Amino acid sequence: MLYLDNAATTSVRPEVLEAMMPYLTRWFGNPSSHHTVGEAAADALSDARARVARVVGMRASDVVFTSGGTEANNLAVKGITLASRGNHVVTSGIEHESILESADFLARLHHVDVTRVPVDEYGRVHPEELASALRDDTALVTLGYANNEVGTVQEVRALSAVTRERGIPLHLDAVQAAGWLPLADTGADGLSIAGHKLGAPKGTGALIVRGRVPLEPLLHGGGQERGRRSGTEDVAGAVGLATALELAESERAESSARVAALRDAFIAAVLSRVESATLTGHPTGRLPGTASFTFALTSGEAVLLELERRGIVSSSGSACAAGSDEPSHVLLAMGVAPEVAQTAVRFTFPHEARLDPDALAAAVAASVTAVASGG
């Protein structure tokens, strides 16, 4: 089987499991406990916090460990907005559901105004569009660093320059970007990451938010995470996340260049072999491991089934929307027609990818032909 759905989740790296094991066995204590076993867990948690902070270029005290990217995004959008004096949030129409539904929650129950700034046909937010959306009462701008469906990478330095000039916090959903793109020096005030996109277990993640940004907690109780996220910390998960993030960062330059070359060869081969194929997302400003297409006059789900028959596992878009009959909200926001959006297929490569792009493109062509011919 060739697994090409790494944007949904990755396998856990052996080095990560090895690093986690002591905190699932011998040093299993509660880090709030004042005894030897608890203090060993607390030390490991503190070390993991510092390691995550170094990779993202922020302070250890800025790191809030969470259960993953969805919780991190919820905490950022709701927590920063509710702690501010503003009544306006700016996002875009291509964001992950955890961003969009958090903003909708604020609109419904807290009467916060939400502006979805438009994107171009490649899924990019232009700085001038962002600037025109800002108001004096804007509490937060929240955008994806890189899109989870089409792979488009935002020009975050240009966008952060706009928010910084107005003194408005910028939160970046960096769940897909982590491990592929630099996380330090983005200009953002907050970043969300998820361990299972990096080779750590599901259920691990973090929101890294600068200490000067007020943050209302979603979870109340024991006051862990400096009062920003109560609940006994998952020490082994934090160690796993830090280990996976460090490994990915140390390999990032090499793996990004190698995988991007495979991606480009695969895209070129698909476009040359499949007449109905259209690349979605930015042609060059995209994640190294993401190639996404629509195949007009087919069914994306049927193409996926044909690919799996040939031993290739991929997806039609966000795993959080799997099984939905609705066309992708990301593609619709980019101006793709609904009937075309329903033909989308996404291939996301692992960091260690060393596949044959021509053979993969041939399998894609055969699958699309089989679906188009009804066979």
Secondary structure, 3 states (H helix, E strand, C coil): CEECECCCCCCCCHHHHHHHHHHCCCCCCCCCCCCHHHHHHHHHHHHHHHHHHHHHCCCHHHEEEECCHHHHHHHHHHHHHHHCCCCEEEEECCCCHHHHHHHHHHHHHHCCEEEEECCCCCCCCCHHHHHHHCCCCEEEEEEECECCCCCEECCHHHHHHHHHHHCCCEEEECCCCECCECCCCCCCCEEEEEHHHCCCCCCCEEEEECCCCCCCCCCCCCCCHHHCCCCCCCHHHHHHHHHHHHHHHHHHHHHHHHHHHHHHHHHHHHHHHCCCEEECCCCCCECCCEEEEEECCCCHHHHHHHHHHCCEECECCCHHHCCCCCCCHHHHHCCCCHHHHCCEEEEECCCCCCCCHHHHHHHHHHHHHHHHCCC
